[in-house]
Amino acid sequence: MADFFDSSDSEEPFDPDNWPPHPRSNHRLQGHDEAQQALLDAFYSERMHHAWLITGPKGIGKATLAYRFARFVLSQGPVNANAGPSLFGDALPAVRAKSLDVSPEHPVFKRIAAGAHADLLAIERRLNEKTGKLKTVIDVDSVREVGHRMSQTAAEGGWRVVIIDAADEMNPNAANAVLKVLEEPPANALLLLVSHNPGRLLPTIRSRCRTLQLRPLKPELVVELAGIYAPEVSADDAKHLAELSDGSIGRALGLVAEGGLELYNELMGLLHTLPRLDVKALHVLADKVSRADADEAFNTVTGLLRWWLERMILIAAGKSGACGPVHSLDAGFMASLANQASLERWFFVWEKINQLVARTNGLNLDKKQVMLDVFLGLEHTVRPAR
């Protein structure tokens, strides 16, 4: 799923049937003023870098910022060679814009939103024609056009822009193909790499990009935006979403669409029966998330469980202040349960659950059995020795 996030003064309601909106059609961005200013300053300098690595957690606005900058650059019109050269041989606009904002009524905005701008190439994971599902990686076939597009003259006489979302999903062959472009960047070409986990990228790719790190949104901003996009969510639930989303409005609204708050309450109800699990409740939850049409529910529950375990590890390590906000009804229980096992054992169960969930998605394992194994493993971790 492409990274996304948008916000503005217009209060367009959250529509789960059309979620998530693609970043190319989002005209609003909030919470990343410093990053936007850095891009704007770079554009008007004489040394704008040809490649940018936009990093940060999922769902906070990285791809939306990439498309916002692409729209701005492409809306500047043809390069005027008589206006004076910059680093790439192009000319800087005579009047400096105050922001990256491009009106949704602008022709460039409309063409990009429709995926029809000749000077913008967007690279994402493609559908697997055999399975009808997204491929797990961006393969070399997906990036083959990057070098060709960059070597061509801009169709509209200005810049050529490539956005790769997300760059850390490239397989080795695709990454090496992009590296070749980075090693010999053409004039008036801009490469924007969106990355959730830059550590997965080749060091040589990272070294050839200017890194722009976006930070998670403040909880109060997530609450505000949840109220705008999902007005049916109560104020208390909006605060709870902010706690669960770790500063990602994308994750918060994803939880709304997936029934995440209800699933979280069921999950916590089950966890509260530890160290002796309610086996009947466990089977009810396992049945719910293991149906053929419940892939999203399974991913939501396992994601929430890993979120919970990460906080349990911090609490067990004596660093509860670093784990961010936790629902007041759960904080005392988590602190008490953390003492039932050593830090090493919490790390062990967290690692095993991560491995098991990854294998489930990759090998199509029986989801109900996986859920049973996960919770019985937790029970074994915290049950007192006889």
Secondary structure as a PSIPRED ss2 file (coil, helix, strand):
# PSIPRED VFORMAT (PSIPRED V4.0)

   1 M C   1.000  0.000  0.000
   2 A C   1.000  0.000  0.000
   3 D C   1.000  0.000  0.000
   4 F C   1.000  0.000  0.000
   5 F C   1.000  0.000  0.000
   6 D C   1.000  0.000  0.000
   7 S C   1.000  0.000  0.000
   8 S C   1.000  0.000  0.000
   9 D C   1.000  0.000  0.000
  10 S C   1.000  0.000  0.000
  11 E C   1.000  0.000  0.000
  12 E C   1.000  0.000  0.000
  13 P C   1.000  0.000  0.000
  14 F C   1.000  0.000  0.000
  15 D C   1.000  0.000  0.000
  16 P H   0.000  1.000  0.000
  17 D H   0.000  1.000  0.000
  18 N H   0.000  1.000  0.000
  19 W C   1.000  0.000  0.000
  20 P C   1.000  0.000  0.000
  21 P C   1.000  0.000  0.000
  22 H C   1.000  0.000  0.000
  23 P H   0.000  1.000  0.000
  24 R H   0.000  1.000  0.000
  25 S H   0.000  1.000  0.000
  26 N C   1.000  0.000  0.000
  27 H C   1.000  0.000  0.000
  28 R C   1.000  0.000  0.000
  29 L C   1.000  0.000  0.000
  30 Q C   1.000  0.000  0.000
  31 G C   1.000  0.000  0.000
  32 H C   1.000  0.000  0.000
  33 D H   0.000  1.000  0.000
  34 E H   0.000  1.000  0.000
  35 A H   0.000  1.000  0.000
  36 Q H   0.000  1.000  0.000
  37 Q H   0.000  1.000  0.000
  38 A H   0.000  1.000  0.000
  39 L H   0.000  1.000  0.000
  40 L H   0.000  1.000  0.000
  41 D H   0.000  1.000  0.000
  42 A H   0.000  1.000  0.000
  43 F H   0.000  1.000  0.000
  44 Y H   0.000  1.000  0.000
  45 S C   1.000  0.000  0.000
  46 E C   1.000  0.000  0.000
  47 R C   1.000  0.000  0.000
  48 M C   1.000  0.000  0.000
  49 H C   1.000  0.000  0.000
  50 H C   1.000  0.000  0.000
  51 A E   0.000  0.000  1.000
  52 W E   0.000  0.000  1.000
  53 L E   0.000  0.000  1.000
  54 I E   0.000  0.000  1.000
  55 T E   0.000  0.000  1.000
  56 G C   1.000  0.000  0.000
  57 P C   1.000  0.000  0.000
  58 K C   1.000  0.000  0.000
  59 G C   1.000  0.000  0.000
  60 I C   1.000  0.000  0.000
  61 G C   1.000  0.000  0.000
  62 K H   0.000  1.000  0.000
  63 A H   0.000  1.000  0.000
  64 T H   0.000  1.000  0.000
  65 L H   0.000  1.000  0.000
  66 A H   0.000  1.000  0.000
  67 Y H   0.000  1.000  0.000
  68 R H   0.000  1.000  0.000
  69 F H   0.000  1.000  0.000
  70 A H   0.000  1.000  0.000
  71 R H   0.000  1.000  0.000
  72 F H   0.000  1.000  0.000
  73 V H   0.000  1.000  0.000
  74 L H   0.000  1.000  0.000
  75 S C   1.000  0.000  0.000
  76 Q C   1.000  0.000  0.000
  77 G C   1.000  0.000  0.000
  78 P C   1.000  0.000  0.000
  79 V C   1.000  0.000  0.000
  80 N C   1.000  0.000  0.000
  81 A H   0.000  1.000  0.000
  82 N H   0.000  1.000  0.000
  83 A H   0.000  1.000  0.000
  84 G C   1.000  0.000  0.000
  85 P C   1.000  0.000  0.000
  86 S C   1.000  0.000  0.000
  87 L C   1.000  0.000  0.000
  88 F C   1.000  0.000  0.000
  89 G C   1.000  0.000  0.000
  90 D C   1.000  0.000  0.000
  91 A C   1.000  0.000  0.000
  92 L C   1.000  0.000  0.000
  93 P C   1.000  0.000  0.000
  94 A C   1.000  0.000  0.000
  95 V C   1.000  0.000  0.000
  96 R C   1.000  0.000  0.000
  97 A C   1.000  0.000  0.000
  98 K C   1.000  0.000  0.000
  99 S C   1.000  0.000  0.000
 100 L C   1.000  0.000  0.000
 101 D C   1.000  0.000  0.000
 102 V C   1.000  0.000  0.000
 103 S C   1.000  0.000  0.000
 104 P C   1.000  0.000  0.000
 105 E C   1.000  0.000  0.000
 106 H C   1.000  0.000  0.000
 107 P H   0.000  1.000  0.000
 108 V H   0.000  1.000  0.000
 109 F H   0.000  1.000  0.000
 110 K H   0.000  1.000  0.000
 111 R H   0.000  1.000  0.000
 112 I H   0.000  1.000  0.000
 113 A H   0.000  1.000  0.000
 114 A C   1.000  0.000  0.000
 115 G C   1.000  0.000  0.000
 116 A C   1.000  0.000  0.000
 117 H C   1.000  0.000  0.000
 118 A C   1.000  0.000  0.000
 119 D C   1.000  0.000  0.000
 120 L E   0.000  0.000  1.000
 121 L E   0.000  0.000  1.000
 122 A E   0.000  0.000  1.000
 123 I E   0.000  0.000  1.000
 124 E C   1.000  0.000  0.000
 125 R C   1.000  0.000  0.000
 126 R C   1.000  0.000  0.000
 127 L E   0.000  0.000  1.000
 128 N C   1.000  0.000  0.000
 129 E C   1.000  0.000  0.000
 130 K C   1.000  0.000  0.000
 131 T C   1.000  0.000  0.000
 132 G C   1.000  0.000  0.000
 133 K C   1.000  0.000  0.000
 134 L E   0.000  0.000  1.000
 135 K C   1.000  0.000  0.000
 136 T C   1.000  0.000  0.000
 137 V C   1.000  0.000  0.000
 138 I E   0.000  0.000  1.000
 139 D C   1.000  0.000  0.000
 140 V H   0.000  1.000  0.000
 141 D H   0.000  1.000  0.000
 142 S H   0.000  1.000  0.000
 143 V H   0.000  1.000  0.000
 144 R H   0.000  1.000  0.000
 145 E H   0.000  1.000  0.000
 146 V H   0.000  1.000  0.000
 147 G H   0.000  1.000  0.000
 148 H H   0.000  1.000  0.000
 149 R H   0.000  1.000  0.000
 150 M H   0.000  1.000  0.000
 151 S H   0.000  1.000  0.000
 152 Q C   1.000  0.000  0.000
 153 T C   1.000  0.000  0.000
 154 A C   1.000  0.000  0.000
 155 A C   1.000  0.000  0.000
 156 E C   1.000  0.000  0.000
 157 G C   1.000  0.000  0.000
 158 G C   1.000  0.000  0.000
 159 W C   1.000  0.000  0.000
 160 R E   0.000  0.000  1.000
 161 V E   0.000  0.000  1.000
 162 V E   0.000  0.000  1.000
 163 I E   0.000  0.000  1.000
 164 I E   0.000  0.000  1.000
 165 D E   0.000  0.000  1.000
 166 A C   1.000  0.000  0.000
 167 A H   0.000  1.000  0.000
 168 D H   0.000  1.000  0.000
 169 E H   0.000  1.000  0.000
 170 M E   0.000  0.000  1.000
 171 N C   1.000  0.000  0.000
 172 P H   0.000  1.000  0.000
 173 N H   0.000  1.000  0.000
 174 A H   0.000  1.000  0.000
 175 A H   0.000  1.000  0.000
 176 N H   0.000  1.000  0.000
 177 A H   0.000  1.000  0.000
 178 V H   0.000  1.000  0.000
 179 L H   0.000  1.000  0.000
 180 K H   0.000  1.000  0.000
 181 V H   0.000  1.000  0.000
 182 L H   0.000  1.000  0.000
 183 E H   0.000  1.000  0.000
 184 E C   1.000  0.000  0.000
 185 P C   1.000  0.000  0.000
 186 P C   1.000  0.000  0.000
 187 A C   1.000  0.000  0.000
 188 N C   1.000  0.000  0.000
 189 A E   0.000  0.000  1.000
 190 L E   0.000  0.000  1.000
 191 L E   0.000  0.000  1.000
 192 L E   0.000  0.000  1.000
 193 L E   0.000  0.000  1.000
 194 V E   0.000  0.000  1.000
 195 S E   0.000  0.000  1.000
 196 H C   1.000  0.000  0.000
 197 N C   1.000  0.000  0.000
 198 P H   0.000  1.000  0.000
 199 G H   0.000  1.000  0.000
 200 R H   0.000  1.000  0.000
 201 L C   1.000  0.000  0.000
 202 L C   1.000  0.000  0.000
 203 P H   0.000  1.000  0.000
 204 T H   0.000  1.000  0.000
 205 I H   0.000  1.000  0.000
 206 R H   0.000  1.000  0.000
 207 S H   0.000  1.000  0.000
 208 R C   1.000  0.000  0.000
 209 C C   1.000  0.000  0.000
 210 R E   0.000  0.000  1.000
 211 T E   0.000  0.000  1.000
 212 L E   0.000  0.000  1.000
 213 Q E   0.000  0.000  1.000
 214 L C   1.000  0.000  0.000
 215 R C   1.000  0.000  0.000
 216 P C   1.000  0.000  0.000
 217 L C   1.000  0.000  0.000
 218 K C   1.000  0.000  0.000
 219 P H   0.000  1.000  0.000
 220 E H   0.000  1.000  0.000
 221 L H   0.000  1.000  0.000
 222 V H   0.000  1.000  0.000
 223 V H   0.000  1.000  0.000
 224 E H   0.000  1.000  0.000
 225 L H   0.000  1.000  0.000
 226 A H   0.000  1.000  0.000
 227 G H   0.000  1.000  0.000
 228 I H   0.000  1.000  0.000
 229 Y H   0.000  1.000  0.000
 230 A C   1.000  0.000  0.000
 231 P C   1.000  0.000  0.000
 232 E C   1.000  0.000  0.000
 233 V C   1.000  0.000  0.000
 234 S C   1.000  0.000  0.000
 235 A H   0.000  1.000  0.000
 236 D H   0.000  1.000  0.000
 237 D H   0.000  1.000  0.000
 238 A H   0.000  1.000  0.000
 239 K H   0.000  1.000  0.000
 240 H H   0.000  1.000  0.000
 241 L H   0.000  1.000  0.000
 242 A H   0.000  1.000  0.000
 243 E H   0.000  1.000  0.000
 244 L H   0.000  1.000  0.000
 245 S H   0.000  1.000  0.000
 246 D C   1.000  0.000  0.000
 247 G C   1.000  0.000  0.000
 248 S C   1.000  0.000  0.000
 249 I H   0.000  1.000  0.000
 250 G H   0.000  1.000  0.000
 251 R H   0.000  1.000  0.000
 252 A H   0.000  1.000  0.000
 253 L H   0.000  1.000  0.000
 254 G H   0.000  1.000  0.000
 255 L H   0.000  1.000  0.000
 256 V H   0.000  1.000  0.000
 257 A H   0.000  1.000  0.000
 258 E C   1.000  0.000  0.000
 259 G C   1.000  0.000  0.000
 260 G H   0.000  1.000  0.000
 261 L H   0.000  1.000  0.000
 262 E H   0.000  1.000  0.000
 263 L H   0.000  1.000  0.000
 264 Y H   0.000  1.000  0.000
 265 N H   0.000  1.000  0.000
 266 E H   0.000  1.000  0.000
 267 L H   0.000  1.000  0.000
 268 M H   0.000  1.000  0.000
 269 G H   0.000  1.000  0.000
 270 L H   0.000  1.000  0.000
 271 L H   0.000  1.000  0.000
 272 H C   1.000  0.000  0.000
 273 T C   1.000  0.000  0.000
 274 L C   1.000  0.000  0.000
 275 P C   1.000  0.000  0.000
 276 R C   1.000  0.000  0.000
 277 L C   1.000  0.000  0.000
 278 D C   1.000  0.000  0.000
 279 V H   0.000  1.000  0.000
 280 K H   0.000  1.000  0.000
 281 A H   0.000  1.000  0.000
 282 L H   0.000  1.000  0.000
 283 H H   0.000  1.000  0.000
 284 V H   0.000  1.000  0.000
 285 L H   0.000  1.000  0.000
 286 A H   0.000  1.000  0.000
 287 D H   0.000  1.000  0.000
 288 K H   0.000  1.000  0.000
 289 V H   0.000  1.000  0.000
 290 S C   1.000  0.000  0.000
 291 R C   1.000  0.000  0.000
 292 A C   1.000  0.000  0.000
 293 D C   1.000  0.000  0.000
 294 A C   1.000  0.000  0.000
 295 D H   0.000  1.000  0.000
 296 E H   0.000  1.000  0.000
 297 A H   0.000  1.000  0.000
 298 F H   0.000  1.000  0.000
 299 N H   0.000  1.000  0.000
 300 T H   0.000  1.000  0.000
 301 V H   0.000  1.000  0.000
 302 T H   0.000  1.000  0.000
 303 G H   0.000  1.000  0.000
 304 L H   0.000  1.000  0.000
 305 L H   0.000  1.000  0.000
 306 R H   0.000  1.000  0.000
 307 W H   0.000  1.000  0.000
 308 W H   0.000  1.000  0.000
 309 L H   0.000  1.000  0.000
 310 E H   0.000  1.000  0.000
 311 R H   0.000  1.000  0.000
 312 M H   0.000  1.000  0.000
 313 I H   0.000  1.000  0.000
 314 L H   0.000  1.000  0.000
 315 I H   0.000  1.000  0.000
 316 A H   0.000  1.000  0.000
 317 A C   1.000  0.000  0.000
 318 G C   1.000  0.000  0.000
 319 K C   1.000  0.000  0.000
 320 S H   0.000  1.000  0.000
 321 G H   0.000  1.000  0.000
 322 A H   0.000  1.000  0.000
 323 C C   1.000  0.000  0.000
 324 G C   1.000  0.000  0.000
 325 P C   1.000  0.000  0.000
 326 V C   1.000  0.000  0.000
 327 H C   1.000  0.000  0.000
 328 S H   0.000  1.000  0.000
 329 L H   0.000  1.000  0.000
 330 D H   0.000  1.000  0.000
 331 A H   0.000  1.000  0.000
 332 G H   0.000  1.000  0.000
 333 F H   0.000  1.000  0.000
 334 M H   0.000  1.000  0.000
 335 A H   0.000  1.000  0.000
 336 S H   0.000  1.000  0.000
 337 L H   0.000  1.000  0.000
 338 A H   0.000  1.000  0.000
 339 N C   1.000  0.000  0.000
 340 Q C   1.000  0.000  0.000
 341 A C   1.000  0.000  0.000
 342 S C   1.000  0.000  0.000
 343 L H   0.000  1.000  0.000
 344 E H   0.000  1.000  0.000
 345 R H   0.000  1.000  0.000
 346 W H   0.000  1.000  0.000
 347 F H   0.000  1.000  0.000
 348 F H   0.000  1.000  0.000
 349 V H   0.000  1.000  0.000
 350 W H   0.000  1.000  0.000
 351 E H   0.000  1.000  0.000
 352 K H   0.000  1.000  0.000
 353 I H   0.000  1.000  0.000
 354 N H   0.000  1.000  0.000
 355 Q H   0.000  1.000  0.000
 356 L H   0.000  1.000  0.000
 357 V H   0.000  1.000  0.000
 358 A H   0.000  1.000  0.000
 359 R H   0.000  1.000  0.000
 360 T H   0.000  1.000  0.000
 361 N H   0.000  1.000  0.000
 362 G H   0.000  1.000  0.000
 363 L H   0.000  1.000  0.000
 364 N C   1.000  0.000  0.000
 365 L C   1.000  0.000  0.000
 366 D C   1.000  0.000  0.000
 367 K H   0.000  1.000  0.000
 368 K H   0.000  1.000  0.000
 369 Q H   0.000  1.000  0.000
 370 V H   0.000  1.000  0.000
 371 M H   0.000  1.000  0.000
 372 L H   0.000  1.000  0.000
 373 D H   0.000  1.000  0.000
 374 V H   0.000  1.000  0.000
 375 F H   0.000  1.000  0.000
 376 L H   0.000  1.000  0.000
 377 G H   0.000  1.000  0.000
 378 L H   0.000  1.000  0.000
 379 E H   0.000  1.000  0.000
 380 H H   0.000  1.000  0.000
 381 T H   0.000  1.000  0.000
 382 V H   0.000  1.000  0.000
 383 R C   1.000  0.000  0.000
 384 P C   1.000  0.000  0.000
 385 A C   1.000  0.000  0.000
 386 R C   1.000  0.000  0.000
